[in-house]
Amino acid sequence: MDNQNYEDLLKKAESVLSKSNMNQQRLQIPDPDIIQEGKVTIVRNFIDIADMINRDPKHIAKFLMTEFGIGVTITGRRLIINRKISADQISSKIKQYMDSYVICYECNSPDTEIQKIGRTYVLSCKACGAQHPIRIVNESRDDDTKIEEGKEYTVEISKVGNSGEGRAFYRGFNIFVPGVRRGETVKVVIKKIRNNTAIAEVVDREK
Ligand SMILES: [Zn+2]
């Protein structure tokens, strides 16, 4: 396939995504408003942040406690952290929390909720209907999560669209792969990327 064909495929892919209720809206999370008193850090707008991302403040607090490995307490609308922590460190942990527990893995919409299905906690998207078991993101997506044209990645095809295009969601990208089956794991080479959308070709299949 030549470059023009990939360009055409990419256009088609983007139109499929916009039809499937693609919601690229990003939440504007307020910066943590912190003060440090002695060895303690106080996040004065903690509940505002929790409200904005629409999650239980206790759940977020527990996540921060585990991540920082220190005690935290919610007092009124504030979060008290028993160590000196910078606003940047808090922001980056909030972002990591959102990548794990808020942002839809398929369409990047923040309009999601956590549901318990059987014993599994599932992130359920109101925008695109996707349901995925919660996976804990260790690093913030933007840091370590690029894909590059010409490079190979192993991806799982999560669905096949009406016009037969396979789709994988990988590192925050919607990757379109022609000629695959749903549930198949394939090694692909990325042919073209634009924004969050990529076109790839299969180079190897799992036997
Ligand atoms: Zn979604």
Boltz pocket constraint, residues with backbone or C-beta under 6 A from the ligand:
constraints:
  - pocket:
      binder: B
      contacts: [[A, 104], [A, 105], [A, 106], [A, 107], [A, 108], [A, 109], [A, 125], [A, 126], [A, 127], [A, 128], [A, 129], [A, 130]]
      max_distance: 6.0
